[in-house]
Amino acid sequence: MSDLVIKASGLSKHYDEADRSLSIFENLDFELRQGESVGIVGSSGAGKTTLLNILGGLDVASTGHITLCNTDLAQCSDQVITRLRNQYLGFVYQFHHLLAEFSALENVAMPLYIAGGSRRRADERALDLLSKVGLEKRSDHKPSALSGGERQRVAIARALVNDPQCVMMDEPTGNLDEVTARKIQDVMLELTQQLNTSFVVVTHDLQLAHKMDRVMLMEEGVLKEVKSSNNTSSNLNL
């Protein structure tokens, strides 16, 4: 079995507006391997989030093909794509999107609750992940009683609760102060090593991006690699 988690080829995205077509990007290729981390950077409006949503099956490309864990998404119904996304992917956004009326543990376990199965095992799994992100002693606290950094760590734990092959992050530190952002960064890197989970991170935080195995720049509709695991040098300057 291939160690490719995501393989995308010839991706293009455009929107039709009145009498013209707005092109976001054209003919992009992307690959992500098991346990690999990739940072995607670029100016606002360059199409980074659009690309992330397409790679995660949340949006559809105008042209091109995507395989997720060896499954061609073009051959799948929306229902199957939803199942694959829930099985193989986790998502973390700039804003944590936690459920205010539930505790940290319940928020992390929620995907397992929804999937059915043992409530006890779901809680055990959630507590284990909260421990990994340093929040086991805050497991019974609701989001309103947590700091911004703690809420984001809960969101990361929730994204990992189904043992995904890949976690996709959109500006995960964008709403945090610098000190808290660095703590979140350290948590992500530790989890990558512990769980062999792949990460795709869209970010304006160049310090975070350069901690990834590879860095790719989205610019004028083109995605190009500016740092790789074989070449750590980069002249990236946004």
C-alpha positions in Angstrom: 0.0 0.0 0.0 1.3 3.5 -0.9 2.3 5.8 1.9 0.7 8.7 0.1 -2.1 10.2 2.1 -3.1 12.7 -0.5 -2.2 13.0 -4.1 -3.6 15.8 -6.2 -2.8 16.4 -9.9 -3.9 19.2 -12.3 -6.1 21.0 -9.8 -7.7 24.2 -11.0 -10.3 26.4 -9.4 -12.3 29.1 -10.9 -15.6 30.9 -10.2 -17.9 32.3 -12.9 -19.0 35.9 -12.1 -21.4 37.6 -14.5 -19.7 37.5 -17.9 -16.2 36.5 -16.7 -14.4 33.7 -15.0 -12.3 34.3 -11.9 -9.3 31.9 -11.8 -8.0 31.1 -8.3 -5.3 28.7 -9.4 -4.5 26.5 -12.3 -2.9 23.0 -12.8 -1.6 22.5 -9.3 0.0 19.3 -8.1 0.4 18.2 -4.5 1.5 15.2 -2.6 1.5 14.4 1.2 3.1 11.3 2.7 2.3 9.6 6.0 3.9 11.4 8.9 4.9 14.4 6.8 4.1 18.0 7.7 3.6 20.7 5.0 3.2 24.4 5.5 1.4 26.4 2.8 2.0 30.2 2.9 1.2 33.1 0.7 -0.5 36.5 0.8 -4.2 36.9 1.8 -6.5 36.0 -1.1 -3.9 33.8 -2.8 -6.2 30.7 -2.6 -4.5 28.8 0.3 -7.8 28.1 2.1 -9.6 27.2 -1.1 -6.8 24.7 -1.8 -7.0 23.3 1.7 -10.8 22.8 1.4 -10.4 21.1 -1.9 -7.7 18.7 -0.6 -10.0 17.9 2.4 -13.0 17.2 0.3 -14.9 20.2 1.6 -14.9 21.9 -1.8 -14.6 20.6 -5.4 -12.0 21.6 -7.9 -13.0 22.9 -11.3 -10.5 20.4 -12.9 -8.1 17.8 -11.7 -8.0 14.7 -9.5 -7.5 14.0 -5.8 -6.9 10.6 -4.2 -7.3 10.3 -0.4 -5.6 7.2 1.0 -5.7 5.6 -2.4 -9.4 6.5 -3.1 -10.2 8.6 -6.1 -12.7 11.3 -4.8 -14.0 11.9 -8.3 -15.5 8.4 -8.2 -17.2 8.9 -4.9 -20.7 10.2 -3.9 -21.0 13.1 -1.4 -22.0 10.5 1.2 -18.8 8.5 0.6 -16.6 11.6 0.6 -18.1 12.6 4.0 -17.3 9.1 5.4 -13.8 9.2 4.0 -13.2 12.7 5.4 -14.4 11.6 8.8 -12.3 8.5 8.7 -9.1 9.9 7.4 -9.0 13.6 8.2 -9.1 16.0 11.1 -9.6 19.8 10.8 -8.5 22.7 13.0 -9.4 26.3 12.1 -8.3 29.8 13.3 -11.4 29.8 15.6 -11.8 26.7 17.7 -15.5 26.1 17.1 -16.0 24.3 20.4 -19.5 23.7 21.7 -20.0 26.1 24.6 -22.4 23.9 26.6 -20.0 20.9 26.7 -16.8 20.3 28.7 -13.4 20.0 27.1 -13.6 16.2 27.3 -17.0 16.1 25.8 -15.9 18.4 22.9 -13.0 16.2 22.1 -15.1 13.0 22.4 -18.0 14.5 20.4 -17.0 12.9 17.0 -16.9 9.5 18.7 -20.3 10.1 20.4 -21.8 10.9 17.0 -20.3 7.8 15.4 -21.9 5.6 18.1 -20.1 3.0 20.1 -19.0 3.0 23.8 -19.3 6.3 25.7 -16.7 5.0 28.1 -14.2 4.3 25.4 -14.8 7.7 23.8 -14.2 9.4 27.1 -11.0 7.4 27.7 -9.7 8.3 24.2 -10.6 12.0 24.7 -8.9 12.1 28.1 -5.8 10.5 26.6 -5.5 13.2 23.9 -6.2 16.0 26.4 -3.3 14.5 28.4 -1.1 14.7 25.3 -1.9 18.4 24.8 -1.4 19.1 28.5 -5.0 19.6 29.5 -6.0 16.5 31.4 -6.6 18.6 34.6 -8.9 20.9 32.6 -11.0 18.2 31.1 -14.2 19.1 33.0 -14.0 22.8 32.1 -16.2 24.4 29.5 -14.7 26.6 26.8 -15.7 29.8 28.6 -13.3 28.7 31.5 -10.4 28.1 29.1 -7.8 30.5 27.7 -7.5 31.0 23.9 -4.5 28.7 23.7 -6.3 26.0 25.8 -9.3 26.1 23.5 -7.1 25.6 20.5 -5.4 22.7 22.1 -8.8 21.2 22.8 -9.6 21.7 19.1 -6.4 19.9 18.1 -7.2 17.0 20.4 -10.7 16.8 18.9 -9.2 16.7 15.4 -7.1 13.7 16.4 -9.7 11.7 18.3 -10.6 9.5 15.2 -6.9 8.7 14.6 -6.9 10.5 11.2 -4.2 10.0 8.7 -3.9 13.8 8.3 -4.9 16.9 10.2 -5.6 20.0 8.1 -5.1 23.4 9.8 -6.2 26.8 8.6 -4.3 29.6 10.5 -4.2 27.5 13.7 -2.2 30.2 15.6 -3.7 33.3 13.8 -5.9 34.3 16.7 -3.3 33.8 19.4 -0.6 35.9 21.0 3.0 35.0 20.1 3.8 33.1 23.3 0.7 31.0 23.1 1.2 30.5 19.4 4.6 29.0 20.1 3.2 26.7 22.7 0.6 25.4 20.1 3.4 25.0 17.6 5.3 22.8 20.1 2.2 20.7 20.7 1.7 20.1 17.0 5.3 19.0 16.5 5.2 16.7 19.5 2.0 15.1 18.2 3.5 14.6 14.7 6.4 12.6 16.3 4.2 10.7 18.7 1.4 9.7 16.4 3.0 9.7 12.9 0.1 11.9 11.8 0.5 14.1 8.7 -0.2 17.8 8.9 -1.1 20.4 6.2 -1.0 23.9 7.7 -2.1 27.0 6.0 -0.5 29.9 7.8 0.9 33.4 7.7 3.2 32.5 10.6 6.5 31.9 8.9 8.1 30.6 12.1 5.4 27.9 12.3 5.7 27.2 8.5 9.5 26.7 8.7 9.0 24.0 11.4 7.2 21.9 8.9 9.1 19.3 6.8 8.2 21.2 3.6 7.0 24.7 2.9 5.0 25.6 -0.2 4.2 29.1 -1.5 1.0 30.0 -3.2 1.6 33.0 -5.4 -0.3 34.3 -8.5 -2.2 31.0 -8.9 1.0 28.8 -8.7 2.0 26.5 -5.9 5.8 26.0 -5.6 8.0 24.4 -3.0 10.4 26.7 -1.3 11.7 24.4 1.4 12.0 20.6 1.4 13.2 18.0 3.8 16.2 17.6 1.5 16.9 21.3 1.3 16.3 23.4 4.4 17.3 26.7 2.9 14.6 29.2 1.8 14.5 32.7 0.7 10.9 33.0 1.7 10.0 36.5 2.8 6.4 37.5 3.0 
